[in-house]
Amino acid sequence: MSTEELMSEAVSLPVDIRLKLVERLLQSLNPSQKEIDEMWATEAERRVREIESGEVKTVPGDKVFSKISDRLKE
């Protein structure tokens, strides 16, 4: 089925079915909060592993904010 055929079929559906279709399509584009939380948890675990393995070094917060402040003054 081509895109045009699909669109033609979709617009001919009853309004309540089109609404369900739209909601489902939007859900497929936007991850749920649960999915977002899972992605952040995975990212946090990866970062912890990198720190613990010595792959990356941490920078104290006061140094980070000092550098930011210096850059903003430029």
Gaussian input, Z-matrix of N, CA and C with variables (Angstrom, degrees):
# hf/3-21g

backbone

0 1
 N
 C     1     B1
 C     2     B2     1     A1
 N     3     B3     2     A2     1     D1
 C     4     B4     3     A3     2     D2
 C     5     B5     4     A4     3     D3
 N     6     B6     5     A5     4     D4
 C     7     B7     6     A6     5     D5
 C     8     B8     7     A7     6     D6
 N     9     B9     8     A8     7     D7
 C    10    B10     9     A9     8     D8
 C    11    B11    10    A10     9     D9
 N    12    B12    11    A11    10    D10
 C    13    B13    12    A12    11    D11
 C    14    B14    13    A13    12    D12
 N    15    B15    14    A14    13    D13
 C    16    B16    15    A15    14    D14
 C    17    B17    16    A16    15    D15
 N    18    B18    17    A17    16    D16
 C    19    B19    18    A18    17    D17
 C    20    B20    19    A19    18    D18
 N    21    B21    20    A20    19    D19
 C    22    B22    21    A21    20    D20
 C    23    B23    22    A22    21    D21
 N    24    B24    23    A23    22    D22
 C    25    B25    24    A24    23    D23
 C    26    B26    25    A25    24    D24
 N    27    B27    26    A26    25    D25
 C    28    B28    27    A27    26    D26
 C    29    B29    28    A28    27    D27
 N    30    B30    29    A29    28    D28
 C    31    B31    30    A30    29    D29
 C    32    B32    31    A31    30    D30
 N    33    B33    32    A32    31    D31
 C    34    B34    33    A33    32    D32
 C    35    B35    34    A34    33    D33
 N    36    B36    35    A35    34    D34
 C    37    B37    36    A36    35    D35
 C    38    B38    37    A37    36    D36
 N    39    B39    38    A38    37    D37
 C    40    B40    39    A39    38    D38
 C    41    B41    40    A40    39    D39
 N    42    B42    41    A41    40    D40
 C    43    B43    42    A42    41    D41
 C    44    B44    43    A43    42    D42
 N    45    B45    44    A44    43    D43
 C    46    B46    45    A45    44    D44
 C    47    B47    46    A46    45    D45
 N    48    B48    47    A47    46    D46
 C    49    B49    48    A48    47    D47
 C    50    B50    49    A49    48    D48
 N    51    B51    50    A50    49    D49
 C    52    B52    51    A51    50    D50
 C    53    B53    52    A52    51    D51
 N    54    B54    53    A53    52    D52
 C    55    B55    54    A54    53    D53
 C    56    B56    55    A55    54    D54
 N    57    B57    56    A56    55    D55
 C    58    B58    57    A57    56    D56
 C    59    B59    58    A58    57    D57
 N    60    B60    59    A59    58    D58
 C    61    B61    60    A60    59    D59
 C    62    B62    61    A61    60    D60
 N    63    B63    62    A62    61    D61
 C    64    B64    63    A63    62    D62
 C    65    B65    64    A64    63    D63
 N    66    B66    65    A65    64    D64
 C    67    B67    66    A66    65    D65
 C    68    B68    67    A67    66    D66
 N    69    B69    68    A68    67    D67
 C    70    B70    69    A69    68    D68
 C    71    B71    70    A70    69    D69
 N    72    B72    71    A71    70    D70
 C    73    B73    72    A72    71    D71
 C    74    B74    73    A73    72    D72
 N    75    B75    74    A74    73    D73
 C    76    B76    75    A75    74    D74
 C    77    B77    76    A76    75    D75
 N    78    B78    77    A77    76    D76
 C    79    B79    78    A78    77    D77
 C    80    B80    79    A79    78    D78
 N    81    B81    80    A80    79    D79
 C    82    B82    81    A81    80    D80
 C    83    B83    82    A82    81    D81
 N    84    B84    83    A83    82    D82
 C    85    B85    84    A84    83    D83
 C    86    B86    85    A85    84    D84
 N    87    B87    86    A86    85    D85
 C    88    B88    87    A87    86    D86
 C    89    B89    88    A88    87    D87
 N    90    B90    89    A89    88    D88
 C    91    B91    90    A90    89    D89
 C    92    B92    91    A91    90    D90
 N    93    B93    92    A92    91    D91
 C    94    B94    93    A93    92    D92
 C    95    B95    94    A94    93    D93
 N    96    B96    95    A95    94    D94
 C    97    B97    96    A96    95    D95
 C    98    B98    97    A97    96    D96
 N    99    B99    98    A98    97    D97
 C   100   B100    99    A99    98    D98
 C   101   B101   100   A100    99    D99
 N   102   B102   101   A101   100   D100
 C   103   B103   102   A102   101   D101
 C   104   B104   103   A103   102   D102
 N   105   B105   104   A104   103   D103
 C   106   B106   105   A105   104   D104
 C   107   B107   106   A106   105   D105
 N   108   B108   107   A107   106   D106
 C   109   B109   108   A108   107   D107
 C   110   B110   109   A109   108   D108
 N   111   B111   110   A110   109   D109
 C   112   B112   111   A111   110   D110
 C   113   B113   112   A112   111   D111
 N   114   B114   113   A113   112   D112
 C   115   B115   114   A114   113   D113
 C   116   B116   115   A115   114   D114
 N   117   B117   116   A116   115   D115
 C   118   B118   117   A117   116   D116
 C   119   B119   118   A118   117   D117
 N   120   B120   119   A119   118   D118
 C   121   B121   120   A120   119   D119
 C   122   B122   121   A121   120   D120
 N   123   B123   122   A122   121   D121
 C   124   B124   123   A123   122   D122
 C   125   B125   124   A124   123   D123
 N   126   B126   125   A125   124   D124
 C   127   B127   126   A126   125   D125
 C   128   B128   127   A127   126   D126
 N   129   B129   128   A128   127   D127
 C   130   B130   129   A129   128   D128
 C   131   B131   130   A130   129   D129
 N   132   B132   131   A131   130   D130
 C   133   B133   132   A132   131   D131
 C   134   B134   133   A133   132   D132
 N   135   B135   134   A134   133   D133
 C   136   B136   135   A135   134   D134
 C   137   B137   136   A136   135   D135
 N   138   B138   137   A137   136   D136
 C   139   B139   138   A138   137   D137
 C   140   B140   139   A139   138   D138
 N   141   B141   140   A140   139   D139
 C   142   B142   141   A141   140   D140
 C   143   B143   142   A142   141   D141
 N   144   B144   143   A143   142   D142
 C   145   B145   144   A144   143   D143
 C   146   B146   145   A145   144   D144
 N   147   B147   146   A146   145   D145
 C   148   B148   147   A147   146   D146
 C   149   B149   148   A148   147   D147
 N   150   B150   149   A149   148   D148
 C   151   B151   150   A150   149   D149
 C   152   B152   151   A151   150   D150
 N   153   B153   152   A152   151   D151
 C   154   B154   153   A153   152   D152
 C   155   B155   154   A154   153   D153
 N   156   B156   155   A155   154   D154
 C   157   B157   156   A156   155   D155
 C   158   B158   157   A157   156   D156
 N   159   B159   158   A158   157   D157
 C   160   B160   159   A159   158   D158
 C   161   B161   160   A160   159   D159
 N   162   B162   161   A161   160   D160
 C   163   B163   162   A162   161   D161
 C   164   B164   163   A163   162   D162
 N   165   B165   164   A164   163   D163
 C   166   B166   165   A165   164   D164
 C   167   B167   166   A166   165   D165
 N   168   B168   167   A167   166   D166
 C   169   B169   168   A168   167   D167
 C   170   B170   169   A169   168   D168
 N   171   B171   170   A170   169   D169
 C   172   B172   171   A171   170   D170
 C   173   B173   172   A172   171   D171
 N   174   B174   173   A173   172   D172
 C   175   B175   174   A174   173   D173
 C   176   B176   175   A175   174   D174
 N   177   B177   176   A176   175   D175
 C   178   B178   177   A177   176   D176
 C   179   B179   178   A178   177   D177
 N   180   B180   179   A179   178   D178
 C   181   B181   180   A180   179   D179
 C   182   B182   181   A181   180   D180
 N   183   B183   182   A182   181   D181
 C   184   B184   183   A183   182   D182
 C   185   B185   184   A184   183   D183
 N   186   B186   185   A185   184   D184
 C   187   B187   186   A186   185   D185
 C   188   B188   187   A187   186   D186
 N   189   B189   188   A188   187   D187
 C   190   B190   189   A189   188   D188
 C   191   B191   190   A190   189   D189
 N   192   B192   191   A191   190   D190
 C   193   B193   192   A192   191   D191
 C   194   B194   193   A193   192   D192
 N   195   B195   194   A194   193   D193
 C   196   B196   195   A195   194   D194
 C   197   B197   196   A196   195   D195
 N   198   B198   197   A197   196   D196
 C   199   B199   198   A198   197   D197
 C   200   B200   199   A199   198   D198
 N   201   B201   200   A200   199   D199
 C   202   B202   201   A201   200   D200
 C   203   B203   202   A202   201   D201
 N   204   B204   203   A203   202   D202
 C   205   B205   204   A204   203   D203
 C   206   B206   205   A205   204   D204
 N   207   B207   206   A206   205   D205
 C   208   B208   207   A207   206   D206
 C   209   B209   208   A208   207   D207
 N   210   B210   209   A209   208   D208
 C   211   B211   210   A210   209   D209
 C   212   B212   211   A211   210   D210
 N   213   B213   212   A212   211   D211
 C   214   B214   213   A213   212   D212
 C   215   B215   214   A214   213   D213
 N   216   B216   215   A215   214   D214
 C   217   B217   216   A216   215   D215
 C   218   B218   217   A217   216   D216
 N   219   B219   218   A218   217   D217
 C   220   B220   219   A219   218   D218
 C   221   B221   220   A220   219   D219

   B1=1.4571
   B2=1.5277
   B3=1.3225
   B4=1.4631
   B5=1.5288
   B6=1.3064
   B7=1.4648
   B8=1.5203
   B9=1.3261
   B10=1.4671
   B11=1.5246
   B12=1.3182
   B13=1.4627
   B14=1.5250
   B15=1.3115
   B16=1.4634
   B17=1.5233
   B18=1.3348
   B19=1.4667
   B20=1.5282
   B21=1.3116
   B22=1.4613
   B23=1.5250
   B24=1.3247
   B25=1.4671
   B26=1.5295
   B27=1.3247
   B28=1.4688
   B29=1.5258
   B30=1.3289
   B31=1.4686
   B32=1.5212
   B33=1.3132
   B34=1.4645
   B35=1.5345
   B36=1.3170
   B37=1.4697
   B38=1.5221
   B39=1.3294
   B40=1.4636
   B41=1.5363
   B42=1.3187
   B43=1.4622
   B44=1.5269
   B45=1.3249
   B46=1.4654
   B47=1.5308
   B48=1.3134
   B49=1.4631
   B50=1.5311
   B51=1.3436
   B52=1.4714
   B53=1.5196
   B54=1.3293
   B55=1.4603
   B56=1.5273
   B57=1.3259
   B58=1.4668
   B59=1.5299
   B60=1.3261
   B61=1.4606
   B62=1.5296
   B63=1.3185
   B64=1.4674
   B65=1.5239
   B66=1.3250
   B67=1.4650
   B68=1.5223
   B69=1.3161
   B70=1.4720
   B71=1.5230
   B72=1.3250
   B73=1.4638
   B74=1.5281
   B75=1.3204
   B76=1.4655
   B77=1.5232
   B78=1.3185
   B79=1.4646
   B80=1.5204
   B81=1.3181
   B82=1.4645
   B83=1.5264
   B84=1.3299
   B85=1.4625
   B86=1.5183
   B87=1.3102
   B88=1.4573
   B89=1.5168
   B90=1.3382
   B91=1.4652
   B92=1.5268
   B93=1.3160
   B94=1.4596
   B95=1.5232
   B96=1.3225
   B97=1.4608
   B98=1.5238
   B99=1.3266
   B100=1.4634
   B101=1.5250
   B102=1.3383
   B103=1.4655
   B104=1.5264
   B105=1.3202
   B106=1.4612
   B107=1.5220
   B108=1.3350
   B109=1.4678
   B110=1.5249
   B111=1.3309
   B112=1.4661
   B113=1.5263
   B114=1.3297
   B115=1.4654
   B116=1.5290
   B117=1.3553
   B118=1.4650
   B119=1.5259
   B120=1.3186
   B121=1.4681
   B122=1.5239
   B123=1.3140
   B124=1.4672
   B125=1.5231
   B126=1.3171
   B127=1.4664
   B128=1.5260
   B129=1.3222
   B130=1.4682
   B131=1.5243
   B132=1.3242
   B133=1.4707
   B134=1.5263
   B135=1.3305
   B136=1.4631
   B137=1.5242
   B138=1.3318
   B139=1.4616
   B140=1.5247
   B141=1.3247
   B142=1.4665
   B143=1.5227
   B144=1.3245
   B145=1.4756
   B146=1.5249
   B147=1.3284
   B148=1.4620
   B149=1.5249
   B150=1.3132
   B151=1.4668
   B152=1.5202
   B153=1.3261
   B154=1.4677
   B155=1.5251
   B156=1.3235
   B157=1.4649
   B158=1.5256
   B159=1.3287
   B160=1.4583
   B161=1.5178
   B162=1.3148
   B163=1.4627
   B164=1.5294
   B165=1.3221
   B166=1.4670
   B167=1.5193
   B168=1.3087
   B169=1.4634
   B170=1.5242
   B171=1.3056
   B172=1.4593
   B173=1.5230
   B174=1.3208
   B175=1.4593
   B176=1.5191
   B177=1.3445
   B178=1.4644
   B179=1.5356
   B180=1.3174
   B181=1.4568
   B182=1.5096
   B183=1.3527
   B184=1.4650
   B185=1.5275
   B186=1.3328
   B187=1.4661
   B188=1.5264
   B189=1.3151
   B190=1.4657
   B191=1.5203
   B192=1.3331
   B193=1.4582
   B194=1.5201
   B195=1.3147
   B196=1.4582
   B197=1.5276
   B198=1.3375
   B199=1.4674
   B200=1.5263
   B201=1.3176
   B202=1.4687
   B203=1.5191
   B204=1.3206
   B205=1.4609
   B206=1.5268
   B207=1.3277
   B208=1.4667
   B209=1.5250
   B210=1.3168
   B211=1.4666
   B212=1.5257
   B213=1.3222
   B214=1.4628
   B215=1.5251
   B216=1.3224
   B217=1.4666
   B218=1.5192
   B219=1.3384
   B220=1.4756
   B221=1.4977
   A1=107.98
   A2=116.32
   A3=120.96
   A4=109.99
   A5=115.12
   A6=120.55
   A7=110.60
   A8=116.20
   A9=120.24
   A10=111.25
   A11=117.10
   A12=120.72
   A13=110.40
   A14=115.93
   A15=120.55
   A16=110.78
   A17=116.47
   A18=120.52
   A19=110.83
   A20=116.71
   A21=121.30
   A22=110.71
   A23=115.83
   A24=120.45
   A25=110.52
   A26=116.48
   A27=120.79
   A28=111.53
   A29=117.24
   A30=119.22
   A31=112.61
   A32=117.41
   A33=119.46
   A34=112.35
   A35=117.03
   A36=120.77
   A37=110.81
   A38=118.09
   A39=120.75
   A40=109.90
   A41=115.05
   A42=121.23
   A43=112.18
   A44=118.48
   A45=119.89
   A46=111.72
   A47=117.29
   A48=121.33
   A49=109.85
   A50=116.82
   A51=119.76
   A52=110.68
   A53=116.48
   A54=120.42
   A55=110.71
   A56=116.43
   A57=120.20
   A58=110.95
   A59=115.80
   A60=120.85
   A61=110.73
   A62=116.04
   A63=120.63
   A64=110.55
   A65=116.98
   A66=120.50
   A67=110.91
   A68=116.12
   A69=120.74
   A70=111.15
   A71=116.49
   A72=120.35
   A73=111.00
   A74=116.64
   A75=119.74
   A76=111.45
   A77=116.84
   A78=120.25
   A79=110.76
   A80=116.80
   A81=119.74
   A82=111.59
   A83=117.12
   A84=121.21
   A85=112.55
   A86=116.36
   A87=121.28
   A88=110.04
   A89=117.05
   A90=118.31
   A91=110.88
   A92=116.40
   A93=120.93
   A94=109.85
   A95=115.91
   A96=119.99
   A97=110.44
   A98=116.83
   A99=120.25
   A100=110.42
   A101=116.23
   A102=119.98
   A103=111.25
   A104=116.32
   A105=120.81
   A106=109.98
   A107=116.82
   A108=120.81
   A109=111.41
   A110=116.46
   A111=120.38
   A112=111.04
   A113=116.88
   A114=120.12
   A115=110.89
   A116=116.74
   A117=120.02
   A118=110.88
   A119=117.76
   A120=120.66
   A121=110.13
   A122=117.06
   A123=121.28
   A124=110.43
   A125=116.67
   A126=121.17
   A127=111.00
   A128=117.21
   A129=120.85
   A130=110.82
   A131=116.59
   A132=120.27
   A133=110.83
   A134=117.29
   A135=121.32
   A136=110.45
   A137=116.29
   A138=120.20
   A139=111.54
   A140=117.04
   A141=120.48
   A142=109.80
   A143=117.21
   A144=120.73
   A145=110.85
   A146=117.36
   A147=121.05
   A148=111.41
   A149=117.09
   A150=120.73
   A151=110.05
   A152=116.42
   A153=120.61
   A154=112.34
   A155=117.72
   A156=120.85
   A157=112.14
   A158=116.65
   A159=120.37
   A160=113.17
   A161=116.39
   A162=121.00
   A163=111.13
   A164=115.82
   A165=120.60
   A166=108.80
   A167=115.06
   A168=121.34
   A169=108.69
   A170=115.63
   A171=119.71
   A172=109.43
   A173=115.28
   A174=122.03
   A175=106.90
   A176=117.37
   A177=119.47
   A178=111.15
   A179=115.55
   A180=121.36
   A181=114.10
   A182=117.35
   A183=119.12
   A184=111.37
   A185=117.64
   A186=120.54
   A187=110.80
   A188=116.24
   A189=120.43
   A190=110.02
   A191=116.63
   A192=120.18
   A193=111.62
   A194=117.34
   A195=121.16
   A196=110.17
   A197=117.04
   A198=120.59
   A199=111.09
   A200=116.22
   A201=119.94
   A202=109.90
   A203=116.02
   A204=120.98
   A205=110.74
   A206=116.57
   A207=120.62
   A208=111.19
   A209=116.96
   A210=120.45
   A211=111.72
   A212=116.35
   A213=119.42
   A214=111.86
   A215=116.62
   A216=121.08
   A217=111.92
   A218=117.13
   A219=121.20
   A220=112.28
   D1=131.77
   D2=179.80
   D3=-79.13
   D4=166.89
   D5=177.91
   D6=-60.59
   D7=-43.22
   D8=179.90
   D9=-62.42
   D10=-41.93
   D11=178.59
   D12=-64.09
   D13=-42.19
   D14=178.79
   D15=-62.53
   D16=-44.53
   D17=179.23
   D18=-63.02
   D19=-42.30
   D20=179.47
   D21=-61.64
   D22=-44.19
   D23=177.53
   D24=-63.14
   D25=-43.22
   D26=-176.23
   D27=-62.92
   D28=-45.43
   D29=-178.01
   D30=-70.50
   D31=-17.11
   D32=178.67
   D33=-87.45
   D34=-5.92
   D35=179.07
   D36=-71.64
   D37=155.83
   D38=174.16
   D39=-60.71
   D40=153.00
   D41=-175.47
   D42=-54.94
   D43=-44.28
   D44=-177.62
   D45=-63.18
   D46=-36.03
   D47=178.38
   D48=-72.02
   D49=-40.32
   D50=177.30
   D51=-61.47
   D52=-39.63
   D53=178.74
   D54=-61.65
   D55=-44.82
   D56=177.33
   D57=-61.59
   D58=-40.21
   D59=179.24
   D60=-63.30
   D61=-45.41
   D62=178.58
   D63=-60.72
   D64=-46.18
   D65=179.57
   D66=-59.36
   D67=-43.43
   D68=-179.30
   D69=-65.23
   D70=-41.88
   D71=178.77
   D72=-64.80
   D73=-42.36
   D74=178.55
   D75=-64.35
   D76=-39.78
   D77=177.12
   D78=-60.91
   D79=-35.46
   D80=-179.17
   D81=-70.66
   D82=-22.59
   D83=178.87
   D84=-88.39
   D85=-30.96
   D86=-176.40
   D87=-113.15
   D88=114.89
   D89=178.66
   D90=-63.52
   D91=149.37
   D92=178.95
   D93=-72.26
   D94=164.62
   D95=178.12
   D96=-59.22
   D97=-36.38
   D98=178.25
   D99=-61.57
   D100=-44.03
   D101=178.83
   D102=-64.06
   D103=-40.53
   D104=178.32
   D105=-63.22
   D106=-45.31
   D107=178.37
   D108=-60.05
   D109=-40.50
   D110=178.86
   D111=-64.98
   D112=-39.75
   D113=178.78
   D114=-65.11
   D115=-41.36
   D116=178.28
   D117=-65.80
   D118=-38.51
   D119=178.48
   D120=-63.31
   D121=-42.56
   D122=177.62
   D123=-62.20
   D124=-43.53
   D125=178.97
   D126=-63.62
   D127=-43.21
   D128=179.17
   D129=-62.28
   D130=-42.35
   D131=178.47
   D132=-62.83
   D133=-40.25
   D134=178.42
   D135=-62.52
   D136=-43.78
   D137=-179.12
   D138=-65.35
   D139=-39.78
   D140=177.69
   D141=-61.78
   D142=-44.78
   D143=178.30
   D144=-59.09
   D145=-42.83
   D146=-179.91
   D147=-63.81
   D148=-39.66
   D149=178.64
   D150=-68.04
   D151=-47.55
   D152=-178.18
   D153=-63.73
   D154=-32.26
   D155=-179.46
   D156=-82.63
   D157=-9.75
   D158=-178.21
   D159=83.91
   D160=4.93
   D161=179.88
   D162=-63.43
   D163=-34.39
   D164=175.99
   D165=-129.19
   D166=153.95
   D167=178.22
   D168=-109.81
   D169=143.85
   D170=177.18
   D171=-86.74
   D172=157.90
   D173=177.44
   D174=-122.93
   D175=128.52
   D176=179.26
   D177=-56.98
   D178=142.95
   D179=-177.52
   D180=-55.46
   D181=-40.22
   D182=-178.47
   D183=-62.70
   D184=-34.76
   D185=177.68
   D186=-69.52
   D187=-39.82
   D188=178.64
   D189=-61.09
   D190=-49.08
   D191=-177.97
   D192=-67.62
   D193=-32.95
   D194=176.69
   D195=-64.39
   D196=-44.60
   D197=178.33
   D198=-63.08
   D199=-40.83
   D200=178.70
   D201=-62.76
   D202=-45.31
   D203=179.60
   D204=-60.23
   D205=-43.84
   D206=178.95
   D207=-61.39
   D208=-42.14
   D209=-179.60
   D210=-66.26
   D211=-36.14
   D212=-179.91
   D213=-70.13
   D214=-25.99
   D215=179.44
   D216=-75.77
   D217=-20.85
   D218=-177.32
   D219=-69.41

